[in-house]
């Protein structure tokens, strides 16, 4: 009976973790969507990028699929629907698979001495993060393809909404088009999760969360998350650029054929700094 309770408790914690991840992701998606759109535009631009403000003004003044040219704030939220639809399943998969991988690795090491366990904890965190990135990428890629197509400047006016984009992709490029950029997405998500969770873990090891004040604990959590996010983005940005370039192109006339080829071609043609466009 105790074992059954333990199993039920574990399942419940997985469910709570998955739901919390999905809700947090949805809130994040709405708040950062305008910046996400500008980031994608910067990544897809082969030339010099202007400022964030100038890019935002350009987006606001763009012609819509219906032919309107009046400035609309809603244009800054292009691609939000597929982002939201994909956020809950992808964040849920990411957090739950990370937790499952961590428990599996810790379980396999259960017979080791505690000192050895502590020495290997960082590697367990890193491996679990990398694994969760693979699972997350498998779920998020189709949603990302739709989002990038809706946001790309070269596709302006082609798709009226997400459903129209799905229908045209199926008809013109086939179902495999929804897997475009999968390897780049795996690279992006695995590197990010690996670095992010590892940095968070190491910071908390070196500077534990204050227990004497909720304000201090909140500030500590925010600073830790910010540092982890910046370091992870510094490592995964080239994969994100490659992903956007691959997913924006038509499957039947591809300039970029693989993640490595895309990284090398962008680096040679536009310089290594181009791999950090949108950073």
C-alpha positions as CSV (number, residue, x, y, z in Angstrom):
1,X,0.0,0.0,0.0
2,X,2.8,2.4,0.8
3,X,4.4,1.6,-2.6
4,X,1.0,2.4,-4.2
5,X,0.9,5.7,-2.4
6,X,4.4,6.5,-3.5
7,X,3.5,5.8,-7.1
8,X,0.4,7.9,-6.9
9,X,2.3,10.7,-5.3
10,X,4.9,10.5,-8.1
11,X,2.2,10.6,-10.8
12,X,0.6,13.6,-9.1
13,X,3.8,15.5,-8.9
14,X,4.4,14.8,-12.6
15,X,0.9,16.2,-13.4
16,X,1.4,19.3,-11.3
17,X,4.8,19.9,-12.8
18,X,3.4,19.5,-16.3
19,X,0.4,21.8,-15.6
20,X,2.6,24.5,-13.9
21,X,5.1,24.4,-16.8
22,X,2.3,24.8,-19.4
23,X,0.6,27.7,-17.6
24,X,3.9,29.5,-17.0
25,X,4.8,29.0,-20.7
26,X,1.5,30.4,-21.9
27,X,1.9,33.6,-19.8
28,X,5.4,34.0,-21.0
29,X,4.4,33.5,-24.7
30,X,1.8,36.4,-24.5
31,X,4.2,38.8,-22.8
32,X,7.2,38.3,-25.0
33,X,5.5,37.6,-28.4
34,X,6.3,41.1,-29.9
35,X,10.0,40.6,-29.0
36,X,9.9,37.1,-30.3
37,X,8.5,38.3,-33.7
38,X,11.3,40.9,-33.9
39,X,13.9,38.3,-33.0
40,X,12.7,36.0,-35.8
41,X,12.8,39.0,-38.3
42,X,16.4,39.7,-37.3
43,X,17.3,36.0,-37.6
44,X,15.8,35.8,-41.1
45,X,17.4,39.0,-42.4
46,X,20.6,38.3,-44.4
47,X,21.7,41.9,-44.2
48,X,22.3,44.4,-41.4
49,X,19.5,44.7,-38.8
50,X,18.3,48.0,-37.5
51,X,17.0,48.8,-34.0
52,X,14.2,46.9,-32.2
53,X,12.1,50.1,-32.4
54,X,12.5,50.5,-36.2
55,X,11.7,46.8,-36.8
56,X,8.6,47.2,-34.6
57,X,7.4,50.2,-36.6
58,X,8.0,48.3,-39.9
59,X,5.9,45.4,-38.7
60,X,3.1,47.7,-37.5
61,X,3.0,49.4,-41.0
62,X,3.1,46.1,-43.0
63,X,0.3,45.1,-45.3
64,X,-1.9,42.4,-43.9
65,X,-3.1,39.3,-45.7
66,X,-6.4,41.1,-46.2
67,X,-4.8,44.0,-47.9
68,X,-5.0,46.5,-45.0
69,X,-2.2,48.9,-44.4
70,X,-3.4,50.7,-41.3
71,X,-1.1,50.3,-38.3
72,X,-2.3,47.6,-35.9
73,X,-0.8,46.5,-32.7
74,X,-2.1,43.0,-33.3
75,X,0.5,42.6,-36.0
76,X,3.1,42.4,-33.3
77,X,1.4,39.2,-32.1
78,X,1.7,37.3,-35.4
79,X,2.3,33.6,-34.7
80,X,0.9,33.8,-31.2
81,X,-1.8,31.1,-31.7
82,X,0.6,28.3,-32.7
83,X,3.0,29.4,-29.9
84,X,0.2,29.2,-27.4
85,X,-1.1,25.9,-28.7
86,X,2.3,24.4,-28.6
87,X,3.3,25.9,-25.3
88,X,1.4,23.6,-22.9
89,X,2.3,20.3,-24.5
90,X,6.0,21.3,-25.0
91,X,6.6,22.8,-21.6
92,X,4.8,19.9,-20.0
93,X,6.9,17.4,-21.9
94,X,10.1,19.4,-21.1
95,X,9.6,19.5,-17.4
96,X,8.2,16.0,-16.9
97,X,10.8,14.4,-19.2
98,X,13.6,16.3,-17.3
99,X,12.2,15.1,-14.0
100,X,11.8,11.5,-15.2
101,X,15.3,11.4,-16.7
102,X,16.8,12.8,-13.5
103,X,15.0,10.2,-11.4
104,X,16.1,7.4,-13.7
105,X,19.7,8.5,-13.6
106,X,19.6,8.9,-9.8
107,X,17.9,5.5,-9.5
108,X,20.6,3.8,-11.5
109,X,23.2,5.3,-9.2
110,X,21.3,4.4,-6.0
111,X,24.0,1.9,-4.9
112,X,26.8,4.4,-5.1
113,X,28.2,6.1,-2.1
114,X,26.7,9.5,-1.2
115,X,30.0,11.3,-1.9
116,X,30.1,9.9,-5.4
117,X,26.5,10.8,-5.9
118,X,27.3,14.4,-5.0
119,X,30.2,14.5,-7.4
120,X,28.0,13.2,-10.3
121,X,24.9,15.3,-9.6
122,X,26.0,18.1,-12.0
123,X,26.4,15.6,-14.8
124,X,23.0,14.1,-14.0
125,X,21.4,17.5,-14.2
126,X,23.1,18.3,-17.5
127,X,22.2,15.0,-19.1
128,X,18.6,15.2,-17.9
129,X,18.3,18.7,-19.3
130,X,19.7,17.6,-22.7
131,X,17.3,14.6,-22.8
132,X,14.3,16.9,-22.0
133,X,15.4,19.1,-25.0
134,X,15.0,16.2,-27.4
135,X,11.6,15.3,-26.1
136,X,10.5,18.9,-26.2
137,X,11.8,19.5,-29.7
138,X,9.8,16.5,-31.1
139,X,6.6,18.1,-29.8
140,X,7.3,21.8,-30.6
141,X,8.7,21.6,-34.1
142,X,5.4,21.5,-36.0
143,X,4.1,24.5,-34.0
144,X,7.4,26.3,-34.7
145,X,7.1,25.7,-38.4
146,X,3.7,27.3,-38.5
147,X,4.8,30.2,-36.3
148,X,7.9,31.0,-38.4
149,X,5.9,30.9,-41.6
150,X,3.3,33.4,-40.2
151,X,6.1,35.7,-39.0
152,X,8.5,35.6,-41.9
153,X,8.5,38.7,-44.0
154,X,8.8,36.7,-47.3
155,X,5.5,35.0,-46.5
156,X,3.5,38.2,-45.8
157,X,0.1,38.0,-47.3
158,X,0.4,34.3,-48.1
159,X,-1.3,32.9,-45.0
160,X,-4.4,34.5,-43.5
161,X,-4.2,32.6,-40.2
162,X,-2.8,29.5,-38.6
163,X,-5.4,27.1,-40.1
164,X,-4.8,28.6,-43.6
165,X,-1.1,28.0,-43.0
166,X,-1.6,24.4,-42.0
167,X,-3.8,23.7,-45.1
168,X,-1.4,25.3,-47.5
169,X,1.6,23.6,-46.1
170,X,-0.2,20.2,-46.3
171,X,-1.3,20.9,-49.9
172,X,1.9,22.5,-51.3
173,X,4.7,20.8,-49.3
174,X,3.3,17.7,-47.7
175,X,3.1,16.6,-44.1
176,X,6.9,16.3,-43.8
177,X,7.1,20.1,-44.0
178,X,6.0,20.2,-40.3
179,X,9.2,18.4,-39.4
180,X,11.4,21.0,-41.0
181,X,14.2,22.1,-38.7
182,X,13.7,19.2,-36.3
183,X,17.5,18.6,-35.8
184,X,18.2,22.3,-35.3
185,X,15.3,22.5,-32.8
186,X,16.8,19.5,-30.9
187,X,20.2,21.3,-30.9
188,X,18.6,24.5,-29.7
189,X,16.4,23.0,-26.9
190,X,18.9,20.4,-25.7
191,X,21.7,22.9,-25.4
192,X,19.5,25.5,-23.7
193,X,18.0,23.0,-21.2
194,X,21.4,21.4,-20.5
195,X,23.0,24.8,-19.8
196,X,20.1,26.4,-18.0
197,X,19.4,23.6,-15.6
198,X,23.1,23.1,-14.9
199,X,23.7,26.8,-14.2
200,X,20.7,27.0,-12.0
201,X,21.8,24.0,-10.0
202,X,25.4,25.3,-9.6
203,X,24.3,28.8,-8.6
204,X,21.9,27.3,-5.9
205,X,24.8,25.1,-4.7
206,X,27.1,28.1,-4.3
207,X,24.4,30.5,-3.1
208,X,21.4,28.7,-1.6
209,X,18.1,30.4,-1.6
210,X,17.6,32.7,1.4
211,X,15.2,31.2,3.9
212,X,14.8,34.3,6.2
213,X,12.9,36.5,3.8
214,X,10.4,35.9,1.0
215,X,11.6,39.1,-0.8
216,X,15.2,37.9,-0.7
217,X,14.1,34.4,-1.9
218,X,12.1,36.0,-4.8
219,X,15.0,38.2,-5.9
220,X,17.4,35.3,-5.6
221,X,15.2,33.2,-7.8
222,X,14.8,36.0,-10.4
223,X,18.5,36.7,-10.6
224,X,19.3,33.0,-10.8
225,X,16.8,32.5,-13.6
226,X,18.1,35.5,-15.5
227,X,21.7,34.4,-15.3
228,X,20.8,30.9,-16.3
229,X,18.7,32.1,-19.2
230,X,21.3,34.5,-20.6
231,X,24.1,31.8,-20.4
232,X,21.9,29.2,-22.0
233,X,20.8,31.6,-24.8
234,X,24.5,32.5,-25.5
235,X,25.1,28.8,-26.1
236,X,22.0,27.9,-28.2
237,X,21.6,31.1,-30.3
238,X,23.3,29.7,-33.4
239,X,21.0,26.7,-33.4
240,X,18.0,29.0,-33.1
241,X,19.1,31.1,-36.1
242,X,19.6,27.9,-38.2
243,X,16.2,26.7,-37.1
244,X,14.4,29.9,-38.2
245,X,16.2,29.9,-41.5
246,X,15.4,26.3,-42.2
247,X,11.7,26.6,-41.2
248,X,11.1,29.8,-43.2
249,X,12.1,28.3,-46.5
250,X,9.9,26.3,-48.9
251,X,10.6,22.5,-48.6
252,X,10.8,22.2,-52.4
253,X,13.5,24.9,-52.8
254,X,15.8,24.6,-49.9
255,X,18.9,26.8,-49.4
256,X,19.7,25.2,-46.1
257,X,19.6,21.4,-46.2
258,X,20.8,20.5,-42.6
259,X,21.7,22.2,-39.3
260,X,25.5,21.9,-39.8
261,X,25.2,23.1,-43.4
262,X,23.1,26.1,-42.4
263,X,25.5,27.1,-39.6
264,X,28.5,26.9,-41.9
265,X,26.8,28.7,-44.8
266,X,25.5,31.5,-42.6
267,X,28.9,31.9,-40.9
268,X,30.7,32.0,-44.2
269,X,28.3,34.3,-46.1
270,X,27.4,36.7,-43.3
271,X,30.1,36.3,-40.7
272,X,30.1,34.5,-37.4
273,X,28.1,37.3,-35.7
274,X,25.2,36.5,-37.9
275,X,24.8,33.3,-35.9
276,X,23.8,35.6,-33.0
277,X,21.2,37.7,-34.9
278,X,18.2,38.3,-32.6
279,X,20.3,37.6,-29.5
